[in-house]
Amino acid sequence: MIRIAALNDTTVVEDYEESFKSHKTQTKEAQEAEAFSLYHKALDLQKHDRYEESAKAYHELLNTQLLKEAVLSGDENEGLKHPGLMLKYSTYKNLASLASQKDDPSTAMEFYLEAVMLDSTDVNLWYKIGRVALRLIRVPLARHAFEEGLKCNADHWPCLDNLITVLYTLSDYTNCLYYICKALEKDCRYSKGLVLKEKIFEEQPCLRKDSFRMFLKCDMSIHALDVDPAEAKAVIEEALELRRRRQALAIPEEEPDLQLAQPISHFTWRCLETSIIDKAKKGSKRKRIADEAGEPAKRRSARVRNTKCKKEEKIDFQELLIKFLPSRYSKLLIN
């Protein structure tokens, strides 16, 4: 009887495991069917220019159980074999495309970066990231994107062409000449390469000699070909305009000069200290009055009583002075 009971128990366990596996498989298949149905719905809406409804459907798709559970395994060779990962990757790309069509490059960049975290082997995705980065004037990011794109496909001309402009913008002339050389090896009449090559030599004549061996594999005609002046001007202006826009972003906003409550009568440290302390006290007093104006009467009176009970705080005038002084003067004061 014991042996029969044991066999019966084993059979029950095996039946339960089979039933569980079957239910799990059915559940997974149902999740996949639901997710793919929602994806095709979103895609169809996007094709018919119903962008808001399409974006809503894509976001619903990202919240499905299948896509929430889809995570990278860490094995680069495995790729996007999981159905949820494939859907998530396509969804992020499509959301980025919708954002670009709405002229929202910041949102588009967020979704493109989410997509490239899942699959970094798509040259077209890197190219799109680079183009959006240029719209946002994030030039170093654009450089990285175009370089990664060329790692995926060394013959991808749009990445190569844009990278040359970006490298000139960043004043990385050595690498710019390297990629110009690669481009001229493919097309000896490549006008942008010919123009920027000569422009770099004009700005840094020493690079003409230093890079001579670099261009030995190119057709010798590259040293004699002329480019239409209007076209040459447009090529240079494109790169310089991008440089100017990037430099404009780096200029800090001007802060207003410090207005002292009490003018400095004599140019001495003592007079400066007195003026700064006087301003600090008046500023603190104004803030206290403003705070009290918004307090209930009982709370304010209680705070006043508590303040009277406290000992008078000692003011560190040197610390106050340091806060208002420029860094070069504060260092002298500390020393």
Secondary structure, 3 states (H helix, E strand, C coil): CHHHHHHHHHHHHHHHHHHHHHHHHHHHHHHHHHHHHHHHHHHHHHHCCCHHHHHHHHHHHHCCHHHHHCCCCCCCCCCCCCHHHHHHHHHHHHHHHHHHHCCCHHHHHHHHHHHHHHCCCCHHHHHHHHHHHHHCCCHHHHHHHHHHHHHHCCCCHHHHHHHHHHHHHCCCHHHHHHHHHHHHHHCCCCHHHHHHHHHHHHHCCHHHHHCHHHHCCCCHHHHCCCCCHHHHHHHHHHHHHHHHHHHHHHCCCCCCCCCCCCCCCCCCHHHHHHHHHHHHHHHHHHHHHHHHHCCCHHHHHHHHHHHHHCCCCCCCHHHHHHHHCCHHHHHHHHC
